[in-house]
Amino acid sequence: MKLGITFYSFNTLLTTGQKTLDDCMAFCAREGVEAVDMMVYYLDDPEGQAPAIKATLEELGLELVGYGVGNNLCVEGKEEQAVQVEMMLTGIDAAAAYGATNMRVFGGHPPKGQELGRAMELVVEGLKQVVDRAAERGIVLGLENHGWCPGTSG
């Protein structure tokens, strides 16, 4: 077993500019963390930044074990769903560029009044559109278990 951390643990520091990803990676290495989970939230150019960040991770002896995107598959409408699917497809490509083998995706937060059954249908429809790309890139998708869907039983 390896000690790991998600960069979301540094969310306040990263989003306020108090720390950079390089700062957080260095902290992890100093503190004996062996594995990290990258999140798209902290990247300006996810695929473009991959070579430099991947090199830093290797230099520090950190293994990238996951990558996360912030999609919401509970949205209604083909255009809205297409945006969310594209976010996951782009994430899959970025995860592969970083050398990650796992990517976390969200079910999402539905619009007011949407029932859990309908939300789950939308989640399944969205995931069906990305699983082939994930398989081609060697990425295992993990559905987040927090938020409204699928984090609630109804």
ZISUL-V694843 format. One record per residue. N is the residue number from 1. RES is the residue in one letter. OMEGA is omega in radians with two decimals (999 if undefined). NEAR is the number of other C-alpha atoms within 8 Angstrom. Layout:
n->N res->RES omega->OMEGA near->NEAR
n->N res->RES omega->OMEGA near->NEAR
This chain:
n->1 res->M omega->-3.14 near->2
n->2 res->K omega->3.03 near->6
n->3 res->L omega->-3.11 near->8
n->4 res->G omega->3.14 near->9
n->5 res->I omega->3.02 near->9
n->6 res->T omega->3.12 near->9
n->7 res->F omega->3.04 near->11
n->8 res->Y omega->3.08 near->6
n->9 res->S omega->3.11 near->6
n->10 res->F omega->-2.99 near->8
n->11 res->N omega->-3.11 near->8
n->12 res->T omega->-3.13 near->6
n->13 res->L omega->-3.12 near->10
n->14 res->L omega->-3.07 near->12
n->15 res->T omega->3.10 near->8
n->16 res->T omega->3.13 near->7
n->17 res->G omega->3.12 near->7
n->18 res->Q omega->3.12 near->7
n->19 res->K omega->3.05 near->9
n->20 res->T omega->3.05 near->9
n->21 res->L omega->3.11 near->8
n->22 res->D omega->3.09 near->7
n->23 res->D omega->-3.10 near->8
n->24 res->C omega->3.10 near->11
n->25 res->M omega->3.13 near->12
n->26 res->A omega->3.09 near->9
n->27 res->F omega->-3.13 near->8
n->28 res->C omega->-3.13 near->10
n->29 res->A omega->3.13 near->12
n->30 res->R omega->-3.05 near->7
n->31 res->E omega->3.07 near->6
n->32 res->G omega->3.06 near->7
n->33 res->V omega->-3.08 near->13
n->34 res->E omega->-3.03 near->12
n->35 res->A omega->3.14 near->12
n->36 res->V omega->3.13 near->14
n->37 res->D omega->-3.11 near->13
n->38 res->M omega->3.08 near->10
n->39 res->M omega->-3.10 near->12
n->40 res->V omega->-3.09 near->11
n->41 res->Y omega->-2.99 near->6
n->42 res->Y omega->-3.08 near->8
n->43 res->L omega->3.06 near->8
n->44 res->D omega->-3.09 near->5
n->45 res->D omega->-2.99 near->6
n->46 res->P omega->-3.13 near->9
n->47 res->E omega->-3.12 near->9
n->48 res->G omega->-3.14 near->6
n->49 res->Q omega->-3.03 near->10
n->50 res->A omega->-3.08 near->11
n->51 res->P omega->-3.10 near->9
n->52 res->A omega->-3.13 near->7
n->53 res->I omega->3.11 near->9
n->54 res->K omega->3.12 near->10
n->55 res->A omega->3.12 near->8
n->56 res->T omega->3.10 near->10
n->57 res->L omega->3.14 near->12
n->58 res->E omega->3.14 near->9
n->59 res->E omega->-3.11 near->7
n->60 res->L omega->3.14 near->9
n->61 res->G omega->3.14 near->8
n->62 res->L omega->3.09 near->13
n->63 res->E omega->3.06 near->9
n->64 res->L omega->-3.07 near->13
n->65 res->V omega->3.14 near->10
n->66 res->G omega->3.14 near->13
n->67 res->Y omega->-3.11 near->15
n->68 res->G omega->3.05 near->12
n->69 res->V omega->-3.06 near->14
n->70 res->G omega->-3.10 near->8
n->71 res->N omega->3.07 near->12
n->72 res->N omega->-3.08 near->11
n->73 res->L omega->-3.12 near->15
n->74 res->C omega->-3.12 near->14
n->75 res->V omega->3.10 near->11
n->76 res->E omega->3.08 near->7
n->77 res->G omega->-3.09 near->6
n->78 res->K omega->-3.11 near->6
n->79 res->E omega->3.14 near->6
n->80 res->E omega->3.12 near->9
n->81 res->Q omega->3.14 near->12
n->82 res->A omega->3.10 near->8
n->83 res->V omega->-3.12 near->8
n->84 res->Q omega->3.09 near->12
n->85 res->V omega->3.12 near->14
n->86 res->E omega->3.10 near->8
n->87 res->M omega->3.12 near->10
n->88 res->M omega->3.12 near->12
n->89 res->L omega->3.09 near->11
n->90 res->T omega->3.10 near->8
n->91 res->G omega->3.12 near->13
n->92 res->I omega->3.13 near->13
n->93 res->D omega->3.12 near->10
n->94 res->A omega->3.13 near->11
n->95 res->A omega->3.12 near->15
n->96 res->A omega->3.13 near->12
n->97 res->A omega->3.12 near->10
n->98 res->Y omega->-3.09 near->12
n->99 res->G omega->3.09 near->8
n->100 res->A omega->3.08 near->13
n->101 res->T omega->-3.13 near->11
n->102 res->N omega->3.06 near->12
n->103 res->M omega->3.10 near->16
n->104 res->R omega->3.08 near->12
n->105 res->V omega->3.14 near->13
n->106 res->F omega->2.89 near->13
n->107 res->G omega->3.01 near->16
n->108 res->G omega->3.13 near->12
n->109 res->H omega->-3.07 near->11
n->110 res->P omega->3.03 near->12
n->111 res->P omega->-3.12 near->7
n->112 res->K omega->3.09 near->4
n->113 res->G omega->3.14 near->5
n->114 res->Q omega->-3.13 near->8
n->115 res->E omega->-3.09 near->6
n->116 res->L omega->-3.14 near->8
n->117 res->G omega->3.12 near->6
n->118 res->R omega->3.12 near->8
n->119 res->A omega->-3.14 near->13
n->120 res->M omega->3.06 near->12
n->121 res->E omega->-3.14 near->8
n->122 res->L omega->3.11 near->12
n->123 res->V omega->-3.14 near->11
n->124 res->V omega->3.11 near->8
n->125 res->E omega->-3.13 near->8
n->126 res->G omega->-3.13 near->12
n->127 res->L omega->3.10 near->9
n->128 res->K omega->-3.11 near->8
n->129 res->Q omega->-3.08 near->8
n->130 res->V omega->-3.03 near->11
n->131 res->V omega->3.13 near->9
n->132 res->D omega->3.11 near->8
n->133 res->R omega->3.13 near->9
n->134 res->A omega->3.13 near->13
n->135 res->A omega->3.12 near->9
n->136 res->E omega->-3.08 near->7
n->137 res->R omega->-3.13 near->9
n->138 res->G omega->-3.10 near->8
n->139 res->I omega->3.04 near->14
n->140 res->V omega->3.12 near->9
n->141 res->L omega->3.07 near->10
n->142 res->G omega->3.14 near->8
n->143 res->L omega->3.13 near->8
n->144 res->E omega->-3.14 near->10
n->145 res->N omega->3.05 near->8
n->146 res->H omega->-2.99 near->8
n->147 res->G omega->-3.05 near->10
n->148 res->W omega->-3.07 near->10
n->149 res->C omega->0.20 near->16
n->150 res->P omega->-3.05 near->12
n->151 res->G omega->3.11 near->9
n->152 res->T omega->3.11 near->8
n->153 res->S omega->3.05 near->4
n->154 res->G omega->999 near->3
